[in-house]
Amino acid sequence: MFPPSSGSTSVGAILYVAADGAVSDSAVSALRDAFERPVERAGSAAAARSALADCAVSCLVAAADLPDGLDLDALVTAAADARAGPPVVVYAAAGDEALAARAVSLGVDDYLVCDEADDSHAALVESVRALFERDADDRSPETRSYRVIVEAMEDGAFVLDENRRVEYVNPRIEAITGRASESLRGERFESLVDAGLFPADEYERYRDAVSRVLSKGVTERLDVRFVDADGVSRLFELSLSPVGGGERVTGVVGIPRDVTDRETATTQRGELLERMTDAFFALDADWRFVYLNDRARDVFGEVREPDLGERIWDLVPSPDGTELYERYHEAMRTQESVTFETYSEPYDGWFEVRAYPSPSGLSVYFRDVTTRKRHLHALESTNQRLETVLQNLPVILSAFDAEGVFTMSEGAGLESLDREPGEVVGRSAFDLYDDTPAVTDAIERGLSGEAVDARIEYHGAVYDAWYRPVFDDDGEVSELLGVAIDVTNRARLEAGLRSLQAVTQDFILTESVEEVAALAVEVVPELVPDADATVWLADDRGGLSPAASNAGQFDSGARIEASPSGFESEAVTRVDAEAVDDRLLSPDSDAASVLRVPLGSHGLLVASTPDAFLDVDEDLLELLGSTVTSALSGTVREQELRNREADLAAANERLDDFVSIVAHDLRNPLAIATGYLDLGMESGERAHLERAANAVDRMSELVEEVLDLARQRTPVVDATPVDLARVVDHAWRFVDTGDATLVREELFTVDGDDGRLLRLFENLFRNAVEHGSTGNQTASGDAAEHGSAGSRIPSDDAVEHGSTSRRDTPDDPAERDTPPDEPLTVRVGTLDDRTGFYVADNGVGIPENIRERVFDHGYTTTARGTGFGLAIVDDIADAHGWSVSLAESAEGGARFEFVTQSEGLAATGSAGTDD
C-alpha cells in the first residue's frame, strides 16, 4: 500500500514515478522544497498503481525510465481512472523523440526535457505550479500545450485534427517541405503529399494508416522514401499516434524521422552482424526489438522468435526481479556496458551476455555457453572431489626439490606420523629420515632419475612408497614426487596368511581334539606377537573345560558352565580384560584386551594381549578360528566314523551270534517236528501231529524273539521326553503279576523311546514274577512253563518243547538257601550316588557266579525259556546310551541298576503318574 499523505486530507500529494537514481532524488527534493504538500515516490509499477487507486494524488510526474517495465500508456490510463484524474507531466531525457510523440498522443499535460546539470529542476517546478493554478477546463485536450513538446524535438512533427486537416507543423517540417507552417495550417492531409513529404504513388498507404489511427486509436509506423530536391534518395521513419484519451480520438500526431544515414549504417552493420558467430539483437529506448541477426533468430527460435517492434519483456512472463531485467536497466540507467552470465529456464541453458547502452537503446551480444558452463561445473566438481580425496585419502603425498628439501607434505596418512600437513615443508628429507637408511636411499635414487618402488619399515610401521622424478627441458631432475601408504595391517595380514597356510596341513593330520587345541595355541603368537591363547572345549555336561593353553596352568578341574545363551557365537567378540570372565584367563595373565573366538559348537578360543588388538589381529584370529573349527569338526567326524566302524563290527558279531542262535535253537525243534510228523504220517495218530505242531510253534516263538532282539539293539535316534513313572505304571499293568506288589518311588523324565522303555520294564517285571515268587526257582533269561530248573535231563514235555539242547544251566539251586515263602515285592526308584534308576525284588535272587552271563543272548536256565528276555533289556539300555548292572537287593533278591553314560538321562523332577 502506498503511504498516506502527510499533509491535509484536502491537499493531494505529488506522486513521482521513477527508478532509483541521483536525478530522481534531487527532483523529489526540489518538488518538496517548492510546494507545501507531500511529495511521494513510487519505485515500482505496483506502488504507482496502488497510490493512484488508494490515495489523493494532485499531480503525477513520470520519468522517462519508468520502473519495473511500467510503460507510459498504462501510467496515463491509471491516472485517468484515479479519483481526481490528476494532471500528468512527463519528465524525459534529452533526445527521446519517440517518448515525446507518445506523450502527445496520450494527451499528457506537459512534456519536459530534464537537464541533469540543473539540480533545482526549475522547469519541472514551474510546470507543476502552472498545472496547480489551472482549473480543469484549462487541461482539456483542445487547449493542451503540445507545442512545447513538438517544437523541442529535433525530428519533424505535424498534427492533424480529426478531419485530417493540418493543425500544426514544427520548424523541422518546414525545412523538409520548404513551406512555411502558415501555408500548411488548415490544409488537408493531401497537402503534405503536394509539399513533397510523402511520395504520391504511396499516398493511399499513408491515408489508410491515418484512418486506422483515427478510427481505432492505434499507433502506426511506416517507412517513407522519396527523392529530395538534390536528387538524393531519403528514407524517413514515420510514426502516426492518436491524440486524445478515452474512447474519442481527436487527432493524429505524425513524426517523420530521417533515417537515411541510419539505414546505410544499419545495412553495413547488418552485414557485419550477420557474419558474427555471436547472436545479436538491438532494442530501442522502449525495449522494442529493432534488429536480430540470423544467429539470434536461431537461438530465439528454439522457443519463440520475436517480431521486430515487439517488446523484449513480452517474451518474459514475469520480468520483474529477473537478472536480465536488472542488468539491462542498470546498463541503460548508468549508460555503461554490462557483461554477465545468466541461466535461462525456457532454453534450459546458460548464456554469456554483453549489453552496450546508448541513449536510443541497447545493443546485446550473447552466446550459448551451456556446454562450457557444464564442463566448468564438472571440472569444479572433479577438482573438489580430488581435493576432498587428497585431504582424506590415507596416503602421504610428498614433493622434494632437486636437493631433497620438502616442497609439499599433504594427505590424511600424515596422522600415522603425528604430523600436520605442510609441517615439514622446507626441511631436508635426508635430515628428517637420517635414522632410516631405507627412506634416504629411496629418495636419493629417485633424485638420480630412477623410479623407485619400495616397502619401508619406519618407527614400527610398514609403508609402501613410490618415488617418481620430474625432469626439466634439459633432462635434469627438477623435482621428486612421492606417495606413501601405511600398509602395516596388510603386511601383518599377509604374514599371518602365510603362517595359516603353512599350518593348515598340520591341522589336517591331527587325530584328536586335544591335538587340534594344542596346535591352535601354538599358532596364535605367530599371528599376533606376544598374545596368549587358551582353547576351551565343550564337555558332555554343556560346559567348557580348558584343553590347551600357552598362558600358564589352570587349576585342576577348571570348568565353566555355559550361560543360558550358550557359548556359541557367529562373530569374534572383542572385550576389555576387565569385562571378561576371569575364569577364562590364567591366574598369571596381564591381559589388557581379550578376543573371544567362537569354535562353533566345539567351544571357544580365548586370546589375550597386554596391548590393544588391531583390526588385522581380529581378522587373522577369526580365520584361525574357522580353521580350528573345521579341524575339530573333521576330527570329531573321524572319531565318529571309527566308532561307527566299531559299532558295525559289533553288529556283525551280534549277527553271527544271531545266526548261531537261530541255527542252534531251531535245529532241535525242527528235528522234533520232522520226527513226529513222520510218525504221524506212518501211524496216523493225532498225538504225533500235535507234538509236531507244538515244535513248529516253538520255532515261531524263537524266530519272533530273535527279530525283537535285533530291533531293540538299534540306537535311539528320535528321542522324546518320557515320564518314567508313567511307563513303570503301564508296564506293571501289562504283566500278569499275580499277588506281587509294586512299590514305585519318585522318578524323573528321560529322553528316550517310549515303546522300548515300556518293553524294558515289562521284561524286568515278568522276570521277577516268574523267577522270584517261589523258593525253588533261580533267575534265568525267561520263565519255564514245564520242567525243573535244576534238572539236567528234560522230561518228555521238555523234549516236546524243544529245550533238550539249551545252553549251559547254572549250578544246582538246591545247594542255595531257600528264602521263606512270602509275597513278591518289586521296587523301582532312583539311584542315590549316580544319575539313574533301579528295579529290585525280594525274590530268590541270581547267584553271583552267573550274574555276568544272564544278559547273554540265548542264555536260559529253563527248558521252555528262549534266553532273550534280559538280553533285550540290556540291548534297550545300550540303545539309549545307558549301562545296566546286576546286584543283590537288600532283601536278597535281584537288583538291576541303570546309569546314564551321556546326556540321554536327565533328571527333571517328575514324580510320575498313576495312569
Residue pairs with C-beta under 8 A, 6 or more apart in sequence:
1 50
1 54
2 40
2 42
2 47
2 50
2 51
2 54
2 55
3 40
4 55
5 11
5 12
5 13
5 37
5 38
5 40
5 55
5 56
6 38
7 13
7 36
7 37
7 38
9 56
11 36
11 37
11 56
11 58
12 37
12 55
12 56
12 57
12 58
12 59
12 84
12 86
13 37
13 38
13 39
13 40
13 55
13 56
13 57
13 58
14 31
14 35
14 37
14 38
14 39
14 40
14 57
14 58
14 59
14 60
14 61
14 128
15 40
15 41
15 42
15 48
15 51
15 52
15 57
15 59
15 60
15 61
15 86
16 24
16 27
16 28
16 31
16 39
16 40
16 41
16 42
16 61
16 63
17 41
17 42
17 48
17 60
17 61
17 62
17 63
17 66
17 67
17 70
17 75
18 24
18 27
18 41
18 43
18 61
18 62
18 63
18 65
18 66
18 67
18 91
19 43
19 63
19 65
19 66
19 67
19 329
19 333
20 43
21 65
21 333
23 63
23 114
23 116
24 41
24 63
26 119
26 121
27 61
27 63
27 91
27 114
27 121
27 124
28 39
28 41
30 119
30 120
30 121
30 122
30 124
30 125
31 39
31 61
31 121
31 124
31 125
31 128
32 38
32 39
34 125
34 128
34 129
35 128
35 129
35 132
37 58
40 51
40 55
42 48
42 51
42 67
43 67
44 67
44 68
44 70
44 320
45 66
45 67
45 68
45 69
45 70
45 74
45 320
46 68
48 67
48 70
48 75
48 78
49 78
51 57
52 60
52 78
52 79
52 81
52 82
53 78
53 82
56 83
56 84
57 79
57 82
57 84
57 86
58 84
58 86
58 132
59 86
59 87
59 88
59 89
59 128
59 131
59 132
60 75
60 79
60 86
60 87
60 88
60 89
61 89
61 91
61 124
61 128
62 72
62 75
62 88
62 89
62 90
62 91
62 108
63 91
63 92
63 114
64 90
64 91
64 92
64 93
64 96
64 99
64 114
64 285
65 93
65 329
65 332
65 333
66 72
66 75
68 319
68 320
69 287
69 313
69 319
69 320
69 325
71 286
72 90
72 99
72 102
72 103
72 106
72 108
73 102
73 106
75 88
76 88
76 106
76 107
76 108
76 245
79 85
79 86
79 88
80 245
80 246
87 109
87 110
87 131
87 139
88 108
88 109
89 108
89 109
89 110
89 111
89 112
89 124
89 127
89 128
89 131
90 99
90 100
90 103
90 108
90 110
90 111
90 112
91 112
91 114
91 124
92 99
92 100
92 103
92 111
92 112
92 113
92 114
93 113
93 114
93 359
94 113
94 114
94 359
95 154
95 359
95 360
96 285
96 359
97 153
97 154
97 155
97 255
97 257
98 239
98 255
98 284
98 285
98 286
99 285
99 286
100 111
100 149
100 150
100 152
100 153
100 255
101 157
101 239
101 241
101 253
101 255
102 219
102 241
103 111
103 149
104 111
104 146
104 149
104 150
104 157
104 159
104 241
104 243
104 253
105 219
105 241
105 242
105 243
105 253
106 245
107 141
107 144
107 243
107 244
107 245
109 131
109 139
109 144
110 127
110 130
110 131
110 145
110 148
111 146
111 148
111 149
111 152
112 123
112 124
112 127
113 152
114 121
114 124
115 123
131 139
137 143
141 243
141 244
141 245
141 250
142 250
146 159
146 168
146 243
146 253
147 168
150 157
150 159
150 168
150 170
150 253
151 170
151 171
153 170
153 172
153 255
154 172
155 172
155 255
155 256
155 257
155 258
156 169
156 170
156 172
156 173
156 175
156 176
156 255
156 256
156 257
157 168
157 169
157 170
157 172
157 173
157 253
157 254
157 255
158 166
158 168
158 169
158 170
158 173
158 184
158 192
158 253
158 254
159 166
159 167
159 168
159 169
159 243
159 251
159 252
159 253
159 254
160 166
160 167
160 189
160 210
160 251
160 252
160 254
161 167
161 250
161 251
162 214
162 249
162 250
162 251
163 188
164 188
164 189
164 210
164 214
164 252
165 186
165 187
165 188
165 189
166 184
166 185
166 186
166 187
166 188
166 189
166 191
166 192
167 185
167 251
168 181
168 185
169 177
169 181
169 184
169 185
170 181
171 181
173 181
173 184
173 197
173 256
174 180
174 181
176 196
176 197
176 256
176 258
177 184
177 192
177 195
177 196
177 197
178 195
178 196
178 229
179 195
184 191
184 192
184 195
189 206
189 207
189 210
190 203
192 198
193 199
193 200
193 203
193 206
196 226
196 228
197 224
197 256
198 206
198 224
198 226
199 224
199 225
199 226
202 224
205 222
206 222
206 224
206 238
209 220
209 222
209 240
210 220
210 240
210 252
212 218
212 220
213 219
213 220
213 240
213 241
213 242
213 249
213 252
214 242
214 249
214 251
214 252
215 249
217 242
217 244
217 249
218 242
219 239
219 240
219 241
219 242
220 239
220 240
221 237
221 238
221 239
221 240
221 309
222 237
222 238
222 240
223 235
223 236
223 237
223 238
224 235
224 236
224 237
224 238
224 256
225 233
225 234
225 235
225 236
226 233
226 234
226 236
227 233
227 234
228 234
232 260
233 260
234 258
234 260
235 258
235 259
235 260
235 263
236 256
236 257
236 258
236 259
236 260
237 256
237 257
237 259
238 254
238 255
238 256
238 257
239 254
239 255
239 256
239 257
240 252
240 253
240 254
241 252
241 253
241 254
241 255
242 249
242 251
242 252
242 253
243 249
243 250
243 251
243 252
243 253
244 250
244 251
266 291
270 291
270 293
273 280
273 291
273 293
274 293
274 294
276 293
276 295
276 365
277 295
277 367
278 295
278 365
278 366
278 367
279 293
279 295
279 296
279 298
279 299
279 365
279 366
279 367
280 291
280 292
280 293
280 295
280 296
280 363
280 364
280 365
280 366
281 289
281 291
281 292
281 293
281 296
281 364
282 289
282 290
282 291
282 292
282 361
282 362
282 363
282 364
283 289
283 290
283 312
283 361
283 362
283 363
283 364
284 290
284 360
284 361
285 332
285 359
285 360
285 361
286 311
287 311
287 312
287 313
287 328
287 362
288 308
288 309
288 310
288 311
288 312
289 306
289 307
289 308
289 309
289 310
289 311
289 312
290 308
290 309
290 361
291 308
292 300
292 305
292 306
292 308
296 366
297 305
299 347
299 366
299 368
300 306
300 315
302 347
303 346
303 347
304 315
306 312
306 314
306 315
312 328
313 319
313 325
316 322
316 324
316 325
319 325
323 340
323 342
324 342
324 353
327 338
327 340
327 342
327 353
327 355
328 338
328 355
328 362
328 364
330 338
331 337
331 338
331 355
331 356
331 357
331 362
332 357
332 362
334 357
335 357
335 358
335 359
336 357
337 354
337 355
337 356
337 357
338 353
338 354
338 355
339 352
339 353
339 354
339 355
340 352
340 353
341 350
341 351
341 352
341 353
341 369
341 373
342 350
342 351
342 353
343 349
343 350
343 351
344 350
344 351
348 370
349 368
349 370
350 368
350 369
350 370
350 372
350 373
351 366
351 367
351 368
351 369
351 370
352 366
352 367
352 369
353 364
353 365
353 366
354 364
354 365
354 366
355 362
355 363
355 364
355 365
356 362
356 363
356 364
356 365
357 363
390 397
390 410
390 411
391 410
391 411
391 412
392 412
393 411
393 412
393 413
394 411
394 412
394 413
394 485
394 486
395 411
395 412
395 413
395 483
395 484
395 485
396 409
396 410
396 411
396 413
396 414
396 417
396 463
396 482
396 483
396 484
396 485
397 408
397 409
397 410
397 411
397 482
397 483
398 406
398 408
398 409
398 429
398 481
398 482
398 483
398 484
399 406
399 407
399 408
399 479
399 480
399 481
399 482
400 406
400 407
400 429
400 443
400 446
400 447
400 479
400 480
400 482
401 407
401 478
401 479
401 480
402 447
402 476
402 477
402 478
402 479
403 428
404 428
404 429
404 430
404 443
404 444
404 447
404 480
405 426
405 427
405 428
405 429
406 424
406 425
406 426
406 427
406 428
406 429
406 432
407 425
407 479
408 422
408 425
409 419
409 421
409 422
409 423
409 424
409 425
410 421
410 422
411 421
413 484
413 485
413 486
414 420
414 421
414 423
416 461
416 486
417 459
424 432
429 439
429 440
429 443
430 440
430 443
430 444
433 439
433 440
433 443
433 458
434 440
436 456
436 458
436 459
438 454
438 456
438 457
438 458
439 456
439 458
439 465
442 452
442 454
442 456
442 465
442 467
443 467
443 480
443 482
445 452
445 467
446 452
446 467
446 468
446 469
446 477
446 480
446 482
447 469
447 477
447 480
448 469
448 477
449 469
449 471
449 477
450 469
451 466
451 467
451 468
451 469
452 465
452 466
452 467
453 464
453 465
453 466
454 464
454 465
454 467
455 462
455 463
455 464
455 465
455 487
455 491
456 462
456 463
456 465
456 484
457 463
461 486
461 488
462 486
462 487
462 488
462 490
462 491
462 492
463 484
463 485
463 486
463 487
463 488
464 484
464 485
464 487
465 482
465 483
465 484
465 485
466 482
466 483
466 484
467 480
467 481
467 482
468 480
468 481
468 482
469 477
469 479
469 480
469 481
470 477
470 478
470 479
470 480
470 481
471 477
471 478
472 478
489 614
489 615
489 616
490 616
492 614
492 616
492 617
492 620
493 616
493 619
493 620
496 526
496 527
496 616
496 620
496 623
497 620
497 623
499 523
499 526
499 527
500 523
500 527
500 620
500 623
500 624
500 627
503 519
503 523
503 526
503 627
504 627
506 519
507 516
507 519
507 627
507 628
507 630
507 631
508 631
508 634
510 516
510 519
510 631
510 635
511 635
511 638
512 635
512 639
513 537
513 547
513 602
513 632
513 635
513 636
514 547
514 548
515 635
516 535
516 628
516 631
516 632
516 635
517 535
517 537
517 547
517 548
517 628
518 547
518 548
519 631
520 533
520 535
520 548
520 605
520 624
520 628
521 533
521 534
521 535
521 548
521 549
521 550
522 550
523 624
524 531
524 532
524 533
524 550
524 605
524 607
524 621
524 624
525 531
525 533
525 550
527 617
527 620
527 621
527 624
528 607
528 609
528 613
528 617
528 620
528 621
530 609
530 610
530 611
531 607
531 608
531 609
531 617
532 549
532 550
532 551
532 552
532 586
532 589
532 591
532 607
532 608
532 609
533 549
533 550
533 551
533 605
533 606
533 607
533 608
534 546
534 548
534 549
534 550
534 551
534 554
534 584
534 585
534 586
534 605
534 606
535 546
535 547
535 548
535 549
535 599
535 603
535 604
535 605
535 606
535 628
536 544
536 545
536 546
536 547
536 560
536 567
536 584
536 603
536 604
536 605
536 606
537 544
537 545
537 547
537 599
537 602
537 603
537 632
538 544
538 562
538 567
538 601
538 602
538 603
539 545
539 559
540 902
540 903
541 903
542 561
542 562
542 903
543 559
543 560
543 561
543 562
544 559
544 560
544 562
544 567
544 603
544 604
545 558
545 559
545 560
546 554
546 558
547 603
549 586
551 585
551 586
551 588
551 589
551 608
552 586
552 587
552 588
552 589
553 586
554 586
555 587
558 583
560 581
560 583
560 584
567 598
567 603
567 604
568 598
568 600
568 601
569 596
569 598
570 598
571 598
571 622
572 595
572 596
572 597
572 598
572 618
572 621
572 622
572 625
573 595
573 596
574 593
574 594
574 595
574 613
574 618
575 593
575 594
575 595
575 596
576 592
576 593
576 594
577 585
577 589
577 591
577 592
577 593
577 594
577 608
580 591
580 594
580 596
580 606
584 594
584 596
584 604
584 606
585 591
585 594
585 606
585 608
589 608
590 610
591 608
591 609
591 610
592 609
592 610
592 611
592 612
593 608
593 609
593 611
593 612
593 613
594 606
594 607
594 608
595 606
595 607
595 608
595 613
595 617
595 618
595 621
596 604
596 605
596 606
597 604
597 605
597 606
597 607
597 621
597 622
597 624
597 625
598 604
598 625
598 629
599 605
599 625
599 628
599 629
599 632
600 629
600 632
600 633
602 629
602 632
602 633
602 636
605 621
605 624
605 625
605 628
607 613
607 621
609 617
651 713
654 713
654 857
657 857
657 858
658 706
658 709
658 710
658 857
661 706
661 857
661 858
661 867
662 702
662 703
662 706
664 805
664 858
665 702
665 802
665 805
665 858
665 866
666 699
666 702
666 703
667 805
668 802
668 803
668 804
668 805
669 695
669 696
669 698
669 699
669 702
669 802
670 695
670 699
672 691
672 692
672 695
672 799
672 800
672 802
673 692
673 693
673 695
673 696
673 699
674 692
675 692
676 688
676 689
676 691
676 692
676 695
677 688
677 689
677 692
679 685
679 688
680 686
680 687
680 688
680 689
680 692
691 800
694 800
694 801
695 800
695 801
695 802
698 801
698 802
699 802
701 866
702 866
705 866
705 868
706 868
708 868
708 872
709 857
709 868
709 871
709 872
709 875
712 756
712 759
712 872
712 875
712 876
712 879
713 875
713 878
713 879
714 879
715 879
715 881
716 752
716 753
716 756
716 879
716 880
716 881
716 904
718 753
719 751
719 752
719 753
719 880
719 904
720 751
720 752
720 753
720 754
721 749
721 750
721 751
721 908
722 749
722 750
722 751
722 752
722 753
722 754
722 757
723 747
723 749
723 910
723 912
723 913
724 747
724 748
724 749
724 750
724 757
724 837
724 910
724 912
725 744
725 746
725 747
725 910
725 911
725 912
725 913
726 912
726 913
726 915
727 754
727 757
727 758
727 761
728 742
728 744
728 747
728 761
728 828
728 912
729 744
729 912
729 913
729 914
729 915
730 758
730 915
731 758
731 760
731 761
731 762
731 765
732 742
732 761
732 765
732 826
734 758
734 762
735 762
735 765
735 766
735 769
736 769
737 765
737 769
737 826
738 769
738 773
738 824
739 773
739 823
739 824
740 768
740 769
740 773
740 823
740 824
740 825
740 826
741 823
741 824
741 825
741 826
742 765
742 826
742 828
743 825
743 826
743 827
743 828
744 827
744 828
744 829
744 912
745 827
745 828
745 829
745 830
746 829
746 830
746 911
746 912
747 828
747 829
747 830
747 837
747 910
747 911
747 912
748 830
748 837
748 906
748 907
748 908
748 909
748 910
749 906
749 907
749 908
749 909
749 910
750 757
750 880
750 904
750 905
750 906
751 903
751 904
751 905
751 906
752 880
752 904
753 879
753 880
756 876
756 879
756 880
757 876
757 880
759 872
759 876
760 872
760 873
760 876
760 877
761 828
761 839
763 869
763 870
763 872
763 873
764 839
764 873
764 896
765 826
765 839
766 783
766 869
767 779
767 781
767 782
767 783
767 869
767 870
767 894
768 824
768 826
768 839
768 841
768 843
768 893
768 894
769 783
769 824
769 826
770 777
770 782
770 783
771 777
771 778
771 779
771 780
771 783
771 843
771 844
772 779
772 824
772 841
772 842
772 843
772 844
772 845
772 893
772 894
773 824
773 843
774 821
774 844
775 818
775 819
775 820
775 821
775 844
776 789
776 813
776 818
777 789
777 813
777 844
778 789
778 790
778 810
778 813
778 816
778 844
778 846
778 847
778 861
779 844
779 845
779 846
779 847
779 850
779 854
779 861
779 894
780 789
780 810
780 854
780 859
780 860
780 861
780 862
780 865
780 867
781 854
781 858
781 859
781 860
781 861
781 865
781 866
781 867
781 868
781 869
781 870
781 871
782 860
782 862
782 864
782 865
782 866
782 867
782 868
782 869
783 862
783 864
783 865
784 861
784 862
784 863
784 864
784 865
785 801
785 864
786 795
786 797
786 798
786 801
786 863
786 864
787 794
787 795
787 797
787 798
787 803
787 862
787 863
787 864
789 809
789 813
789 861
789 862
790 809
790 812
790 813
790 814
792 809
794 803
794 804
794 863
795 863
797 863
798 804
798 863
798 864
801 863
801 864
803 862
803 863
803 864
803 865
804 863
806 860
806 863
806 865
806 867
807 858
807 859
807 860
807 867
808 859
809 861
810 847
810 849
810 850
810 861
811 847
811 849
813 844
816 844
816 847
818 844
819 842
819 843
819 844
819 892
822 842
824 841
824 842
824 843
825 841
825 842
825 891
826 839
826 840
826 841
827 838
827 839
827 840
827 841
827 889
828 837
828 838
828 839
829 837
829 838
830 836
830 837
830 838
830 907
831 837
831 838
831 897
831 899
834 899
834 900
835 899
835 900
835 905
835 906
835 907
836 882
836 897
836 898
836 899
836 900
836 905
837 897
837 898
838 895
838 896
838 897
838 898
839 895
839 896
839 898
840 889
840 890
840 891
840 893
840 894
840 895
840 896
841 889
841 891
841 893
841 894
842 889
842 891
842 892
842 893
843 893
843 894
844 892
844 893
845 888
845 889
845 892
845 893
845 894
846 854
846 886
846 888
846 894
848 888
851 886
851 887
852 886
853 859
854 870
854 886
855 870
855 871
855 873
855 874
855 884
855 886
856 867
856 871
857 867
857 868
857 871
858 866
858 867
858 868
858 871
859 867
859 870
859 871
860 866
860 867
873 884
873 896
874 884
877 883
877 884
877 898
880 904
880 905
881 900
881 901
881 902
881 904
881 905
882 898
882 899
882 900
882 901
882 904
882 905
883 898
883 899
883 901
884 896
884 897
884 898
884 899
885 896
885 897
885 899
886 894
886 895
886 896
886 897
887 895
887 897
888 894
888 895
889 895
898 905
899 905
900 906
